[in-house]
Amino acid sequence: MFPIAATLERLTADLTRDLSLFIPELILCGTIPFLLLLRLLFSTKTIPLAPVALAAVGTALVFALRTDLPTHGGTVTFGGMLLIDRFGLSVRVALLAYLLLAIPLGVLTKIPDREDAADFFTLMIGATIGLMLMTSARHLLMVFIAVEMASVPSYALAGFLKGRRPSSEAALKYVVFGAAASGTMLYGISLVAGTFGTGDMEEIAGQISYSRTQISLSAFAGVLLIFGGILFKLSAVPFHFWCPDVFTGAAAEVGAFLSVASKAASLALAARLIYYLGGTGVSHTNALAVLWAIIAGVTMTWGNLAAFGQTNVKRMLAYSTIAHAGLMMMTLTVFDYRAVPPLVYYIASYLCMNLGAFAVVAFVRNQTGSEELDTFDGLAKRSPVLALSMTVFMLSLLGLPPLAGFAAKFQVFAHLFENAHRYQHGEIGVFSWLYTGLLALAAINTALSAGYYLGVVRRMFLDTGEEAKAPLSVPFGGRVILSVLVGGVIALGGWWNPLTEQGIMAAKSFQHKSAKQKRLEMSQEQ
Amino acid sequence: MITISHYLAVGAVLFTLGLIGFLTRRNLIVMFLSAEMMLQGVAINFVAFSRHHGNMHGQVFTLFIIAVAACEAGIALALFLSLYRKKRTLDVSVWQDLREAGIDETTDAQPLTTTPEDADPILTKAGIAPKRPLEETNV
């Protein structure tokens, strides 16, 4: 019942190794009190906080890139709480890279002022620690804590524009729905952990595959409730209603954080949950897959249809986020290691293009004070830099050939097509139909989305408006960030190999099933 | 004889009551209270399962639930306070500026009655007010 001396000894023996794998998170954890103390002890005039935060994130990124990991599987750390593997690592690197771009962007667009810069960076870094834990959670307790650690700072970020009524309303809606969603997810966790007598997902997976036939109804209900919580984080359709409102009310920079970083980590967590709790060849696997596919398809279609006719650009981008989340969810319908390369590629491309789109929105807002779509009328004349980069991001979000969005979408489509073909002759023919349907739906949706993405481009280049408006200037740093992002979009669209190889490396984390099979064999022997 | 199913039933009832309260109430604080009640239902589940399996996993879960619930309550109540300062009401239906274009505001047939209150008390000033130069918003 209580940990015995031998267990404690093992934990202490592994501690050094575990901590060395955990260095990036530790650095971020240390940065938070350091930033707050700096503000407390010194005048913020003498010590600017942004470079400190940037340096910390950069160091964390270097350590994350140098992490030494086995090629197959991963390293189980902290007594089974976390699993550090290449899949989790690639998403963690993406999250840190996002922070590295988002912190200077926040400074340039002047979201935090001198007084509350420490708060802004603390909240961003704190939420990112939660997101990084989400990508490597292996225990249901860790799933819950990581989701909460990511959510609670996000609530505060949504309301960061103090004194603005829409921002407060956004925070209110996010907090209230988020609390209910985490309660629901936790009820699911209690049912699953209670039925199997443990929260360790590897053990649960072993018990599921040992049962072979069917898991109990309460455990299945628990699994569904857990996925409900994840769908809320992903803003998938039955739980998407918070997303447009929060994005409209919160600052564009916060919207970028919620749509890029939060989505990436939630997808990684969803992949792990499907891998562990979905089971293979068990009766509930098929039910889960069908349900997941339907939700993904509906999410994508709903997002794309609702994005038409939006007048606020942040609201339009929110629906576009919902649509992209649906497309990314499609890869996870029946999760196996083949889904990892397209997923990783999509996350990286989405980071560049969506952060870029939100950055342009933030720069336009700073100069005009408006986030309506008609502000973009004739932007090409007012600021060619902004208009050109926005065009690149929009075309990439749509998925046109030489850009990152095309490469990512192509890989997802290829994955869907391959699976439709692979399951055709298998015993579960329904999956083939499922994948064919998803493929068709995704193709139709891409055509649909052209309407509103190209609409923005048309506004910028063709609609000049009645009177000539003052030109907009972009700060030098802003030009640098935009060109880095545009460069990323073009590079990811042109050179697929480096990132695809990373994705294949990451996929190897799931290719070994030895632990699962060992457990199965062990339990059969008993 | 009280078995595990009795505990689970209590947990389920608490959770459902919380969910219903969350969906139907209009007062911000009561809504959040209901959401917290859902968590308490879960905590009962965990403790019952912990006893049932004879291990400490459920107890650990419960401790973390309590800690996280406190964090959430902290941030939510601080937010509600600032919202109340703006509109002088806890009615959630006054907060619907953000909505789909072309959809009318939902109006209640029976609006939440609020008792008119005194303004926030003004504390007597003490000491010299610190000088706070106006700065341009920049980092």
Interface residues (C-beta under 8 A of the other chain):
Chain A: M1 F2 P48 L49 A50 V107 K110 P112 D113 R114 A117 L141 F144 I145 E148 V152 Y155 A156 G159 R165 P166 S168 E169 A170 A171 L172 K173 V175 V176 A179 A180 S182 G183 T184 L186 Y187 I189 S190 L191 A193 G194 G197 T198 G199 P244 D245 T248 G249 G309 Q310 T311 N312
Chain B: G11 F15 G18 L19 F22 L28 M31 F32 A35 E36 M38 L39 G41 V42 N45 F46 A48 F49 H52 H53 G54 N55 M56 H57 G58 V60 F61 F64 I65 V68 C71 E72 I75 A76 L79 F80 S82 L83 K86 V92 W95 Q96 D97 L98 R99 E100 A101 E135 T137 N138 V139
